[in-house]
Amino acid sequence: MAMEEEQELFAHDRDEDEEKGGKPKLELTVDEIIEEYVGSFGFSQLVHVFLVSLAWIFDSQHTLVTIFTDAEPQWRCKMNGYECWENASLCDLHPKAWEWVGGERMSTVAEWGLICGHRFRAGIPTCSAIQGRLADSSLGRRKTLFYSCLFTSITAFLTSLSPNIWVYSILRFCNGFARSGIGICCLVLSTESVGRRWRGQVGQYGFFFFTAGFLSLPIISYPLQNSWRNIYRSISLLPLLYCLFIFPSISESPRWLSLRERKEEAMQVLTKLAQSNGKKIPKNLTISNPSCTQPGSRTCNLWSSKWARKRMALVMAVGLGVGFVYYGVQLNAQNLYFNLYFTVALNALMEIPAVFLGSVLLSCMDRRVLFSLSAIIAGISCFLCVILSRDRQKNKDQAGNWSQLSVESIGFMCISTAFDVMYIYCVELFPTSVRNFAVSMLRQALMFGASMAPMLVAQGRLSPFVSYLVFGGVGIFSGIFGSWLPETRNRPLYETLEQQEHEEMINEPYDSEMVKLPS
């Protein structure tokens, strides 16, 4: 009955317009307006995506800064009468027989003595929490991005003032909570303003900035290597500058505005984008009514649909594994027995071909196949690192193995590709009404996996063999589980759960059952 009433009302309004001599109203979805009148990807979207994606730099810096701040520095014998030898374990030596090279302020490990029996404290989880619900409901994508950057800056500065490991861990957790909204909102804000065939490339475009943030860490940390506190203070400044000078130029997502019944604002955003692209939106064009307008309704609650629950559970399981391997391999760089700054810079550089390769392959390859292959190859590379680390296990005086470093770099490039593709995949797997929440759940799983990685890395200082063995197994299993997700390439972005369920049932019978988990 509701549908019939809407059709009658539309017909009545059209008749009135025709009687007045005007053009009949034209109702289209945001997706259709972008494709037909704004442009799938023009100059305005390029600038918007660039400004939004800059925030990825802060997400990367604040997530991976612990590679330097929590590293175990080099040590040396004091030669003061106590028995000491260079290839001994610190746990076997008298505390007064050795000292940290560079002083105790180089890292948290040196300052708070996180070695031997206290080694596990260096791997205390600092995972992030969920902000996606706010971005889908009350705050929106734009405001969530602003508050995420602002609180990331504040918590990073406070972290530099930590008096002990426990306060440090609490502040790192708060920083994780703050920055959890950055990557999510950057990705969703970018992809929701472009046409369907550009979503993959635009999503990958943002990861170039994540890579830039990663690559900037060795550059920032090297001159500040004598004080881990100064490293935190330096990276806390950039998000604040972003909030003050760049954020005002960013627009809200027209899809989210439309879903919240703020159609005039959505049309203003679309009109602005169209004008910058040299195009014009007809005055009689309006945005069609989405079937979900209240955040608490069934079609806006991800957990209300069986297919969405199953799909989300599988996405989170895969994300947990990918996050564990992606961040674990980066943090494990200190166990390769090469110069830490060189190793981190090399891994950061490997992200560039990963993003470029992912961007090219996403335009011509299924998401499911690309993700699964990347994760499996990364797992195999970790297994090869196990084999190549045997010589180092037998002879602890031996320098780092270049073959192992090369294989590790290739494996990291592949897991980086899987990490990036998984974000794009998740955006396309869920509708606008729950998209930010779904991506935030993926982010939560990725960060939960990342929070477990430091504990294995701490163990890897004693046995790199074990750490790479676990990373390899998790990577392969993540690739296998990812193959059970439905394909989304060249599919439209749906507005509600009901619409997506209905359209997928029509377009592909296989997807009507959504995700078939093995019995």
Disulfide bonds with the S-S distance in Angstrom:
Cys77-Cys84 1.92
Cys91-Cys116 2.14
Cys292-Cys300 1.64
